Amino acid sequence: MNIICPNPNCGYQGPGKEVGGSNCLLLVILFALGILPGILYLLWCPKKGVICPKCGARIN
Ligand SMILES: [Zn+2]
């Protein structure tokens, strides 16, 4: 799907980058190391969405 980046400093238009799922690998690593922010990451992790491939801003 094509996106228009909401970041005024970026202004990217074109195919978005889908995220979600695979990022959970980082969560597993954080927990394995006993790092507390892993809990915060857990809240964000399950959300699938589309980000701007240029600046990384979340579209939805
Ligand atoms: Zn962008």
PDB file of the backbone (N, CA, C, O) and the ligand in Angstrom, with CONECT records:
HET     ZN  A 101       1
ATOM      1  N   MET A   1       0.843  -1.197   0.000  1.00  0.00           N
ATOM      2  CA  MET A   1       0.000   0.000   0.000  1.00  0.00           C
ATOM      3  C   MET A   1       0.872   1.238   0.000  1.00  0.00           C
ATOM      4  O   MET A   1       1.959   1.245   0.577  1.00  0.00           O
ATOM      5  N   ASN A   2       0.394   2.276  -0.645  1.00  0.00           N
ATOM      6  CA  ASN A   2       1.148   3.522  -0.653  1.00  0.00           C
ATOM      7  C   ASN A   2       0.768   4.379   0.548  1.00  0.00           C
ATOM      8  O   ASN A   2      -0.382   4.384   0.987  1.00  0.00           O
ATOM      9  N   ILE A   3       1.735   5.089   1.058  1.00  0.00           N
ATOM     10  CA  ILE A   3       1.519   5.923   2.228  1.00  0.00           C
ATOM     11  C   ILE A   3       2.000   7.345   1.938  1.00  0.00           C
ATOM     12  O   ILE A   3       2.789   7.596   1.027  1.00  0.00           O
ATOM     13  N   ILE A   4       1.486   8.253   2.756  1.00  0.00           N
ATOM     14  CA  ILE A   4       2.030   9.609   2.771  1.00  0.00           C
ATOM     15  C   ILE A   4       2.513   9.852   4.194  1.00  0.00           C
ATOM     16  O   ILE A   4       1.726   9.802   5.139  1.00  0.00           O
ATOM     17  N   CYS A   5       3.789  10.112   4.343  1.00  0.00           N
ATOM     18  CA  CYS A   5       4.382  10.233   5.671  1.00  0.00           C
ATOM     19  C   CYS A   5       3.838  11.461   6.411  1.00  0.00           C
ATOM     20  O   CYS A   5       3.798  12.558   5.854  1.00  0.00           O
ATOM     21  N   PRO A   6       3.412  11.267   7.690  1.00  0.00           N
ATOM     22  CA  PRO A   6       2.885  12.391   8.478  1.00  0.00           C
ATOM     23  C   PRO A   6       3.982  13.312   9.007  1.00  0.00           C
ATOM     24  O   PRO A   6       3.696  14.388   9.532  1.00  0.00           O
ATOM     25  N   ASN A   7       5.219  12.894   8.870  1.00  0.00           N
ATOM     26  CA  ASN A   7       6.340  13.698   9.354  1.00  0.00           C
ATOM     27  C   ASN A   7       6.616  14.842   8.363  1.00  0.00           C
ATOM     28  O   ASN A   7       7.024  14.598   7.228  1.00  0.00           O
ATOM     29  N   PRO A   8       6.392  16.088   8.799  1.00  0.00           N
ATOM     30  CA  PRO A   8       6.562  17.226   7.876  1.00  0.00           C
ATOM     31  C   PRO A   8       8.003  17.396   7.403  1.00  0.00           C
ATOM     32  O   PRO A   8       8.248  18.014   6.367  1.00  0.00           O
ATOM     33  N   ASN A   9       8.946  16.857   8.150  1.00  0.00           N
ATOM     34  CA  ASN A   9      10.349  16.960   7.744  1.00  0.00           C
ATOM     35  C   ASN A   9      10.752  15.892   6.751  1.00  0.00           C
ATOM     36  O   ASN A   9      11.863  15.900   6.222  1.00  0.00           O
ATOM     37  N   CYS A  10       9.820  14.962   6.501  1.00  0.00           N
ATOM     38  CA  CYS A  10      10.131  13.826   5.635  1.00  0.00           C
ATOM     39  C   CYS A  10       9.353  13.925   4.333  1.00  0.00           C
ATOM     40  O   CYS A  10       9.930  14.051   3.253  1.00  0.00           O
ATOM     41  N   GLY A  11       8.007  13.866   4.456  1.00  0.00           N
ATOM     42  CA  GLY A  11       7.160  14.043   3.283  1.00  0.00           C
ATOM     43  C   GLY A  11       7.220  12.899   2.291  1.00  0.00           C
ATOM     44  O   GLY A  11       6.885  13.077   1.120  1.00  0.00           O
ATOM     45  N   TYR A  12       7.639  11.740   2.737  1.00  0.00           N
ATOM     46  CA  TYR A  12       7.749  10.583   1.848  1.00  0.00           C
ATOM     47  C   TYR A  12       6.383  10.158   1.320  1.00  0.00           C
ATOM     48  O   TYR A  12       5.403  10.120   2.064  1.00  0.00           O
ATOM     49  N   GLN A  13       6.331   9.844   0.046  1.00  0.00           N
ATOM     50  CA  GLN A  13       5.136   9.248  -0.538  1.00  0.00           C
ATOM     51  C   GLN A  13       5.557   8.021  -1.324  1.00  0.00           C
ATOM     52  O   GLN A  13       6.484   8.071  -2.132  1.00  0.00           O
ATOM     53  N   GLY A  14       4.867   6.924  -1.076  1.00  0.00           N
ATOM     54  CA  GLY A  14       5.194   5.708  -1.791  1.00  0.00           C
ATOM     55  C   GLY A  14       4.827   4.493  -0.957  1.00  0.00           C
ATOM     56  O   GLY A  14       4.043   4.601  -0.014  1.00  0.00           O
ATOM     57  N   PRO A  15       5.382   3.342  -1.293  1.00  0.00           N
ATOM     58  CA  PRO A  15       5.064   2.117  -0.562  1.00  0.00           C
ATOM     59  C   PRO A  15       5.516   2.198   0.878  1.00  0.00           C
ATOM     60  O   PRO A  15       6.651   2.589   1.152  1.00  0.00           O
ATOM     61  N   GLY A  16       4.637   1.832   1.810  1.00  0.00           N
ATOM     62  CA  GLY A  16       4.977   1.796   3.223  1.00  0.00           C
ATOM     63  C   GLY A  16       5.667   0.495   3.571  1.00  0.00           C
ATOM     64  O   GLY A  16       5.639  -0.468   2.805  1.00  0.00           O
ATOM     65  N   LYS A  17       6.286   0.481   4.738  1.00  0.00           N
ATOM     66  CA  LYS A  17       6.954  -0.720   5.215  1.00  0.00           C
ATOM     67  C   LYS A  17       6.116  -1.335   6.323  1.00  0.00           C
ATOM     68  O   LYS A  17       5.854  -0.681   7.333  1.00  0.00           O
ATOM     69  N   GLU A  18       5.697  -2.566   6.153  1.00  0.00           N
ATOM     70  CA  GLU A  18       4.880  -3.224   7.165  1.00  0.00           C
ATOM     71  C   GLU A  18       5.757  -3.722   8.304  1.00  0.00           C
ATOM     72  O   GLU A  18       6.836  -4.275   8.090  1.00  0.00           O
ATOM     73  N   VAL A  19       5.261  -3.510   9.523  1.00  0.00           N
ATOM     74  CA  VAL A  19       6.014  -3.940  10.698  1.00  0.00           C
ATOM     75  C   VAL A  19       5.114  -4.765  11.612  1.00  0.00           C
ATOM     76  O   VAL A  19       3.893  -4.776  11.456  1.00  0.00           O
ATOM     77  N   GLY A  20       5.723  -5.444  12.548  1.00  0.00           N
ATOM     78  CA  GLY A  20       4.990  -6.265  13.492  1.00  0.00           C
ATOM     79  C   GLY A  20       5.461  -7.693  13.410  1.00  0.00           C
ATOM     80  O   GLY A  20       5.983  -8.126  12.382  1.00  0.00           O
ATOM     81  N   GLY A  21       5.279  -8.425  14.490  1.00  0.00           N
ATOM     82  CA  GLY A  21       5.656  -9.829  14.492  1.00  0.00           C
ATOM     83  C   GLY A  21       7.147 -10.027  14.672  1.00  0.00           C
ATOM     84  O   GLY A  21       7.595 -10.389  15.760  1.00  0.00           O
ATOM     85  N   SER A  22       7.912  -9.799  13.642  1.00  0.00           N
ATOM     86  CA  SER A  22       9.334 -10.091  13.698  1.00  0.00           C
ATOM     87  C   SER A  22      10.054  -9.237  14.731  1.00  0.00           C
ATOM     88  O   SER A  22      11.101  -9.635  15.242  1.00  0.00           O
ATOM     89  N   ASN A  23       9.501  -8.059  15.045  1.00  0.00           N
ATOM     90  CA  ASN A  23      10.119  -7.199  16.041  1.00  0.00           C
ATOM     91  C   ASN A  23      10.074  -7.819  17.432  1.00  0.00           C
ATOM     92  O   ASN A  23      10.807  -7.399  18.327  1.00  0.00           O
ATOM     93  N   CYS A  24       9.213  -8.819  17.610  1.00  0.00           N
ATOM     94  CA  CYS A  24       9.093  -9.463  18.915  1.00  0.00           C
ATOM     95  C   CYS A  24      10.366 -10.205  19.289  1.00  0.00           C
ATOM     96  O   CYS A  24      10.583 -10.521  20.459  1.00  0.00           O
ATOM     97  N   LEU A  25      11.194 -10.479  18.315  1.00  0.00           N
ATOM     98  CA  LEU A  25      12.471 -11.129  18.598  1.00  0.00           C
ATOM     99  C   LEU A  25      13.307 -10.268  19.546  1.00  0.00           C
ATOM    100  O   LEU A  25      13.977 -10.787  20.439  1.00  0.00           O
ATOM    101  N   LEU A  26      13.261  -8.964  19.347  1.00  0.00           N
ATOM    102  CA  LEU A  26      13.994  -8.046  20.223  1.00  0.00           C
ATOM    103  C   LEU A  26      13.458  -8.133  21.642  1.00  0.00           C
ATOM    104  O   LEU A  26      14.222  -8.075  22.606  1.00  0.00           O
ATOM    105  N   LEU A  27      12.137  -8.271  21.771  1.00  0.00           N
ATOM    106  CA  LEU A  27      11.510  -8.392  23.081  1.00  0.00           C
ATOM    107  C   LEU A  27      12.048  -9.605  23.824  1.00  0.00           C
ATOM    108  O   LEU A  27      12.361  -9.534  25.013  1.00  0.00           O
ATOM    109  N   VAL A  28      12.151 -10.715  23.110  1.00  0.00           N
ATOM    110  CA  VAL A  28      12.651 -11.948  23.714  1.00  0.00           C
ATOM    111  C   VAL A  28      14.078 -11.743  24.219  1.00  0.00           C
ATOM    112  O   VAL A  28      14.438 -12.214  25.297  1.00  0.00           O
ATOM    113  N   ILE A  29      14.872 -11.045  23.439  1.00  0.00           N
ATOM    114  CA  ILE A  29      16.259 -10.779  23.828  1.00  0.00           C
ATOM    115  C   ILE A  29      16.304  -9.904  25.075  1.00  0.00           C
ATOM    116  O   ILE A  29      17.101 -10.147  25.981  1.00  0.00           O
ATOM    117  N   LEU A  30      15.445  -8.880  25.121  1.00  0.00           N
ATOM    118  CA  LEU A  30      15.409  -7.980  26.279  1.00  0.00           C
ATOM    119  C   LEU A  30      15.056  -8.733  27.548  1.00  0.00           C
ATOM    120  O   LEU A  30      15.677  -8.536  28.592  1.00  0.00           O
ATOM    121  N   PHE A  31      14.048  -9.605  27.451  1.00  0.00           N
ATOM    122  CA  PHE A  31      13.639 -10.376  28.615  1.00  0.00           C
ATOM    123  C   PHE A  31      14.723 -11.367  29.021  1.00  0.00           C
ATOM    124  O   PHE A  31      14.936 -11.615  30.208  1.00  0.00           O
ATOM    125  N   ALA A  32      15.397 -11.926  28.039  1.00  0.00           N
ATOM    126  CA  ALA A  32      16.449 -12.896  28.307  1.00  0.00           C
ATOM    127  C   ALA A  32      17.586 -12.252  29.080  1.00  0.00           C
ATOM    128  O   ALA A  32      18.266 -12.905  29.872  1.00  0.00           O
ATOM    129  N   LEU A  33      17.783 -10.965  28.839  1.00  0.00           N
ATOM    130  CA  LEU A  33      18.834 -10.224  29.524  1.00  0.00           C
ATOM    131  C   LEU A  33      18.335  -9.614  30.830  1.00  0.00           C
ATOM    132  O   LEU A  33      19.107  -9.009  31.575  1.00  0.00           O
ATOM    133  N   GLY A  34      17.035  -9.777  31.106  1.00  0.00           N
ATOM    134  CA  GLY A  34      16.479  -9.239  32.335  1.00  0.00           C
ATOM    135  C   GLY A  34      16.337  -7.734  32.318  1.00  0.00           C
ATOM    136  O   GLY A  34      16.420  -7.076  33.356  1.00  0.00           O
ATOM    137  N   ILE A  35      16.126  -7.203  31.148  1.00  0.00           N
ATOM    138  CA  ILE A  35      16.008  -5.758  31.030  1.00  0.00           C
ATOM    139  C   ILE A  35      14.547  -5.329  31.191  1.00  0.00           C
ATOM    140  O   ILE A  35      13.671  -5.795  30.464  1.00  0.00           O
ATOM    141  N   LEU A  36      14.301  -4.447  32.141  1.00  0.00           N
ATOM    142  CA  LEU A  36      12.944  -4.025  32.463  1.00  0.00           C
ATOM    143  C   LEU A  36      12.196  -3.388  31.288  1.00  0.00           C
ATOM    144  O   LEU A  36      11.003  -3.649  31.133  1.00  0.00           O
ATOM    145  N   PRO A  37      12.833  -2.575  30.464  1.00  0.00           N
ATOM    146  CA  PRO A  37      12.099  -1.968  29.341  1.00  0.00           C
ATOM    147  C   PRO A  37      11.443  -2.978  28.420  1.00  0.00           C
ATOM    148  O   PRO A  37      10.609  -2.603  27.596  1.00  0.00           O
ATOM    149  N   GLY A  38      11.791  -4.224  28.535  1.00  0.00           N
ATOM    150  CA  GLY A  38      11.129  -5.264  27.761  1.00  0.00           C
ATOM    151  C   GLY A  38       9.635  -5.288  28.008  1.00  0.00           C
ATOM    152  O   GLY A  38       8.852  -5.640  27.127  1.00  0.00           O
ATOM    153  N   ILE A  39       9.245  -4.905  29.230  1.00  0.00           N
ATOM    154  CA  ILE A  39       7.816  -4.856  29.570  1.00  0.00           C
ATOM    155  C   ILE A  39       7.128  -3.763  28.759  1.00  0.00           C
ATOM    156  O   ILE A  39       6.021  -3.961  28.256  1.00  0.00           O
ATOM    157  N   LEU A  40       7.772  -2.632  28.635  1.00  0.00           N
ATOM    158  CA  LEU A  40       7.217  -1.541  27.835  1.00  0.00           C
ATOM    159  C   LEU A  40       7.133  -1.952  26.372  1.00  0.00           C
ATOM    160  O   LEU A  40       6.181  -1.626  25.664  1.00  0.00           O
ATOM    161  N   TYR A  41       8.148  -2.669  25.947  1.00  0.00           N
ATOM    162  CA  TYR A  41       8.190  -3.127  24.563  1.00  0.00           C
ATOM    163  C   TYR A  41       7.043  -4.092  24.298  1.00  0.00           C
ATOM    164  O   TYR A  41       6.504  -4.145  23.193  1.00  0.00           O
ATOM    165  N   LEU A  42       6.676  -4.856  25.329  1.00  0.00           N
ATOM    166  CA  LEU A  42       5.594  -5.833  25.195  1.00  0.00           C
ATOM    167  C   LEU A  42       4.284  -5.142  24.830  1.00  0.00           C
ATOM    168  O   LEU A  42       3.484  -5.683  24.066  1.00  0.00           O
ATOM    169  N   LEU A  43       4.066  -3.946  25.377  1.00  0.00           N
ATOM    170  CA  LEU A  43       2.828  -3.220  25.116  1.00  0.00           C
ATOM    171  C   LEU A  43       2.760  -2.757  23.668  1.00  0.00           C
ATOM    172  O   LEU A  43       1.680  -2.609  23.096  1.00  0.00           O
ATOM    173  N   TRP A  44       3.930  -2.531  23.089  1.00  0.00           N
ATOM    174  CA  TRP A  44       3.987  -1.967  21.744  1.00  0.00           C
ATOM    175  C   TRP A  44       4.112  -3.057  20.691  1.00  0.00           C
ATOM    176  O   TRP A  44       3.658  -2.909  19.557  1.00  0.00           O
ATOM    177  N   CYS A  45       4.726  -4.129  21.090  1.00  0.00           N
ATOM    178  CA  CYS A  45       5.124  -5.186  20.169  1.00  0.00           C
ATOM    179  C   CYS A  45       4.009  -5.800  19.318  1.00  0.00           C
ATOM    180  O   CYS A  45       4.188  -5.941  18.108  1.00  0.00           O
ATOM    181  N   PRO A  46       2.852  -6.174  19.911  1.00  0.00           N
ATOM    182  CA  PRO A  46       1.882  -6.923  19.121  1.00  0.00           C
ATOM    183  C   PRO A  46       1.211  -6.106  18.027  1.00  0.00           C
ATOM    184  O   PRO A  46       0.550  -6.664  17.152  1.00  0.00           O
ATOM    185  N   LYS A  47       1.376  -4.802  18.071  1.00  0.00           N
ATOM    186  CA  LYS A  47       0.671  -3.964  17.112  1.00  0.00           C
ATOM    187  C   LYS A  47       1.310  -4.057  15.737  1.00  0.00           C
ATOM    188  O   LYS A  47       2.482  -3.732  15.549  1.00  0.00           O
ATOM    189  N   LYS A  48       0.525  -4.500  14.801  1.00  0.00           N
ATOM    190  CA  LYS A  48       0.995  -4.483  13.427  1.00  0.00           C
ATOM    191  C   LYS A  48       0.637  -3.149  12.796  1.00  0.00           C
ATOM    192  O   LYS A  48      -0.369  -2.532  13.147  1.00  0.00           O
ATOM    193  N   GLY A  49       1.443  -2.726  11.891  1.00  0.00           N
ATOM    194  CA  GLY A  49       1.167  -1.453  11.272  1.00  0.00           C
ATOM    195  C   GLY A  49       2.092  -1.201  10.107  1.00  0.00           C
ATOM    196  O   GLY A  49       2.809  -2.088   9.643  1.00  0.00           O
ATOM    197  N   VAL A  50       2.055   0.032   9.649  1.00  0.00           N
ATOM    198  CA  VAL A  50       2.880   0.439   8.520  1.00  0.00           C
ATOM    199  C   VAL A  50       3.708   1.635   8.955  1.00  0.00           C
ATOM    200  O   VAL A  50       3.190   2.572   9.561  1.00  0.00           O
ATOM    201  N   ILE A  51       4.981   1.599   8.646  1.00  0.00           N
ATOM    202  CA  ILE A  51       5.837   2.729   8.962  1.00  0.00           C
ATOM    203  C   ILE A  51       6.440   3.297   7.682  1.00  0.00           C
ATOM    204  O   ILE A  51       6.478   2.642   6.640  1.00  0.00           O
ATOM    205  N   CYS A  52       6.908   4.534   7.795  1.00  0.00           N
ATOM    206  CA  CYS A  52       7.608   5.169   6.692  1.00  0.00           C
ATOM    207  C   CYS A  52       8.995   4.533   6.570  1.00  0.00           C
ATOM    208  O   CYS A  52       9.733   4.501   7.554  1.00  0.00           O
ATOM    209  N   PRO A  53       9.368   4.031   5.399  1.00  0.00           N
ATOM    210  CA  PRO A  53      10.681   3.391   5.231  1.00  0.00           C
ATOM    211  C   PRO A  53      11.824   4.403   5.261  1.00  0.00           C
ATOM    212  O   PRO A  53      12.990   4.027   5.381  1.00  0.00           O
ATOM    213  N   LYS A  54      11.491   5.662   5.154  1.00  0.00           N
ATOM    214  CA  LYS A  54      12.522   6.695   5.096  1.00  0.00           C
ATOM    215  C   LYS A  54      12.896   7.199   6.483  1.00  0.00           C
ATOM    216  O   LYS A  54      14.078   7.283   6.818  1.00  0.00           O
ATOM    217  N   CYS A  55      11.872   7.541   7.307  1.00  0.00           N
ATOM    218  CA  CYS A  55      12.159   8.111   8.621  1.00  0.00           C
ATOM    219  C   CYS A  55      11.656   7.239   9.758  1.00  0.00           C
ATOM    220  O   CYS A  55      12.017   7.483  10.909  1.00  0.00           O
ATOM    221  N   GLY A  56      10.824   6.218   9.479  1.00  0.00           N
ATOM    222  CA  GLY A  56      10.378   5.297  10.516  1.00  0.00           C
ATOM    223  C   GLY A  56       9.144   5.749  11.257  1.00  0.00           C
ATOM    224  O   GLY A  56       8.769   5.114  12.242  1.00  0.00           O
ATOM    225  N   ALA A  57       8.497   6.814  10.833  1.00  0.00           N
ATOM    226  CA  ALA A  57       7.277   7.286  11.498  1.00  0.00           C
ATOM    227  C   ALA A  57       6.159   6.270  11.289  1.00  0.00           C
ATOM    228  O   ALA A  57       6.025   5.680  10.217  1.00  0.00           O
ATOM    229  N   ARG A  58       5.364   6.082  12.333  1.00  0.00           N
ATOM    230  CA  ARG A  58       4.264   5.121  12.255  1.00  0.00           C
ATOM    231  C   ARG A  58       3.058   5.755  11.561  1.00  0.00           C
ATOM    232  O   ARG A  58       2.651   6.867  11.897  1.00  0.00           O
ATOM    233  N   ILE A  59       2.496   5.041  10.598  1.00  0.00           N
ATOM    234  CA  ILE A  59       1.386   5.584   9.837  1.00  0.00           C
ATOM    235  C   ILE A  59       0.063   5.226  10.497  1.00  0.00           C
ATOM    236  O   ILE A  59      -0.829   6.070  10.580  1.00  0.00           O
ATOM    237  N   ASN A  60      -0.080   3.986  10.971  1.00  0.00           N
ATOM    238  CA  ASN A  60      -1.331   3.589  11.627  1.00  0.00           C
ATOM    239  C   ASN A  60      -1.073   2.565  12.712  1.00  0.00           C
ATOM    240  O   ASN A  60      -2.011   2.114  13.371  1.00  0.00           O
TER     241      ASN A  60
HETATM  242 ZN    ZN A 101       8.833   9.646   6.700  1.00  0.00          ZN2+
END
